[in-house]
Amino acid sequence: MTGPVPEAGSRWFRPRSLRGQIVLWLAPWVLGGALVAGWAFYASYGYLLNTFMKNQMEVLARSHAPGSAGEMPPTLPLLSEQSIFLWGALVVQVWSADGRLLATSSPEATVPLQPAAGHSLVREGTAWKYGWRVYSEPPSGSGLHRVQVLQSEQFLQEEVVGRTLYVLLPLALLVPALLFTLWMVVGRASRSLRAVADEVARRDDRSLGAIPMGRVPEEIVPLVGSFNALLARLDEAFAAQRRFVQDAAHELRTPMAAMALQMENLRPLLPPGEAQQQFAQLGAGMRRAQHLVGQLLRLSRQDAPAPSLPPALLDITALLRESVGQLMPLADQRRIDVGFDGGAQVVVQAHASDLRSVFDNLLDNALRYSPEGGSVEVRLHPLAGGPVVDIIDTGPGIPPELLERVFDRFFRVPGAAADGSGLGLAITRAAALRHGLRVELRARDDGGAGLVARVHLPHCALSER
């Protein structure tokens, strides 16, 4: 069983976010710098401490050196283990010329007299873990006793390590604080990038204005400027397309109206029979063309930039009554019974023209595709996900595999008997999406013939009448 294939060039250790990449690359350098600083302090402080203590041992040894032959060794005070191992007290030993221990400040320190004068490190015995730093004073004359000074290597090592830890502790606290500050600074700097991304995400074909450059970082000003130039070119292209559709539709309306008038004048002059049938087919085509021209004009207005006027609060019940009343002549002509159930009052914030376009197109489709003598029912009612408007017809319905395709422009269900342009549902969905509405087509819940066009309204307050 294989997992998902990673994208080309991707790495598991390479974050996709700019913030993550900066922190990922800088964190090792910060940690490495802290370790190098600790090691440098350890080495330098160890060197300074060892040099200083060596000088102290030499001074102490010279202070106990005999001045003449036969001079008695001095009486040395005894040192405790705590003084030696915790405080670094220096142990003094006085040796005779023939190698006998004459005096010592710590009998437990059993380091023998070193044959060579100078500094050395002795690790003899099992009582002391680290051994002794030893300085053996060279004899000042023949027959004179010698002085040897000892210091615990354990004290020196613990002193260096302890001081280094004192330095590393602030660094250990500083490194997370520095990385957190870096994370916050990069995050704050990237807010402007997210603001630009959000501004771009809000753009559509009806709002292609330039992105404001006031708070854009200087590093991405050229990118945003190029994007604004692209938006301007897209706006010009969409505007040219809308002007073409509007001009073509307006130019077609006048000759088609004249042709329709001439056809009405010609109708009484035709003899009954086949000529009348052919003339009826020609009239149906003319009505379909006129309907297409009207839909093209409506589509061009739908694609125009969003109106500057703010949306208003609209009563959906009143709006549905207006749509039903406007289309009642078509219902009477086809002898279709129209029912209306506005059991709940719903108020939404939208543009009246857009919502009227949604309901008018759905009602017009329901009336055109329902057979003569059928019925269309309009219901406004609440559901678990919010209020909905259902427009239920008794037409032939739509195959399940085509329920989404009918929202494409100029698509018509194969074999549909009613005249149509294939633009009504495309206009409906575009107008609905601009106000956060969702339009879906589904089969009737009762299993009968027909279709349910459901409009999901935004969440709002409902009050029963």
Buried (B, 14 or more C-beta within 10 A) or exposed (E): EEEEEEEEEEEEEEEEEEBEEBBEEBBEEBBEEBEEEBEEBBEEBBEEBBEEBBEBBBEBBEEBBBEEEEEEBBEBEEBEBEBBBEEBBBBBBBBBEEEEBBBBBBEEBEBEBBEEBEBBEBEEEEEBEBBBBBBBBEBBEEEBBBBBBBBBBBBBEBBBEEBBEEBBEEBEEEBEEBBEEBBEEBEEBBEBBEBBEEBEEEBEBBEBEBBEEEEBBEEBEEEBBEBBEEBEEEBEEBBEEBEEBBEBBEEBBEEBEEBBEEEEEEEEEBEEEEEEEEBEEEBEEBEBBBBBBBBBBBBBBBBEBEEEEEBEEBEBBEBBBEBBEBBEEBBEEBEBEBEBEBEBBBBBEBBEEBBBBBBBBBBBBBBBBBBEEBBBBBBBBBEEEBBBBBBBBBBBBBEEEBBEEBBBEEBBBEEBEBBBBBBBBBBBBBBBEBBEBBBBBBBBEEEEBBBBBBBBBBEBEBEEE
